[in-house]
Amino acid sequence: KQNPFTVYILNLAVANFSLLLLFLLLILAFLTLAVFCTSLFHLAPLYVDFLFAVELLCHLFDLSSLGLLAALSVERCVSVL
């Protein structure tokens, strides 16, 4: 049975899973650069661009999950009234 609450919950789960996946990707990139610092030094400009893109996506997914939580809360409050 599909109602608006299940749609909100599923969208929230997707946004949170994407955020956790991006955090994992960010940690792996940082650890890779830390371990192989001398051999990957020529990739530092690409790393800065990668960090900018990942941070932007992290903020996007974080704000979307907060928006979905707010929409879910408002929808619950309206349904009670």
C-alpha positions in Angstrom: 0.0 0.0 0.0 1.5 3.3 -1.1 0.5 6.4 0.8 2.3 9.8 1.1 4.1 8.8 4.3 5.7 5.7 2.8 6.9 7.9 -0.2 8.4 10.4 2.2 10.1 7.6 4.2 11.5 6.0 1.1 12.8 9.3 -0.2 14.4 10.0 3.1 16.1 6.6 3.2 17.5 7.2 -0.3 18.8 10.6 0.7 20.4 9.4 3.9 21.9 6.3 2.2 23.4 8.6 -0.5 24.8 10.9 2.1 26.5 7.9 4.0 27.9 6.6 0.7 29.4 10.0 -0.1 30.9 10.2 3.4 32.5 6.8 2.8 33.8 7.9 -0.5 35.3 11.0 1.1 37.0 9.0 3.8 38.4 6.6 1.3 39.8 9.4 -0.8 41.3 11.0 2.2 42.9 7.8 3.4 44.2 7.0 0.0 45.9 10.4 -0.3 47.3 10.1 3.2 48.8 6.7 2.6 50.2 7.3 -0.8 51.0 11.0 -0.3 54.3 11.1 -2.0 53.4 9.0 -5.1 50.0 10.8 -5.6 51.2 14.4 -5.1 50.7 15.3 -8.7 47.0 14.5 -8.3 46.5 17.1 -5.6 44.7 19.6 -7.8 42.2 16.9 -8.9 41.8 16.0 -5.2 40.7 19.6 -4.4 38.2 19.5 -7.2 36.9 16.1 -6.0 36.5 17.5 -2.5 34.6 20.4 -3.7 32.2 18.2 -5.7 31.7 15.7 -2.9 31.1 18.5 -0.3 28.5 20.1 -2.6 26.7 16.7 -3.0 26.9 16.1 0.8 25.2 19.4 1.5 22.6 18.7 -1.2 21.7 15.3 0.3 21.8 16.7 3.8 19.5 19.6 3.0 17.1 17.3 1.0 16.9 14.9 3.9 16.1 17.7 6.3 13.5 19.0 3.9 11.9 15.6 3.7 11.8 15.3 7.5 10.1 18.7 7.7 7.6 17.7 5.1 6.9 14.4 6.8 6.4 16.2 10.2 4.0 18.8 8.6 2.1 16.1 6.8 1.7 14.1 10.1 0.6 17.2 12.0 -2.0 18.1 9.3 -3.3 14.5 9.2 -3.9 14.6 13.0 -5.9 17.8 12.7 
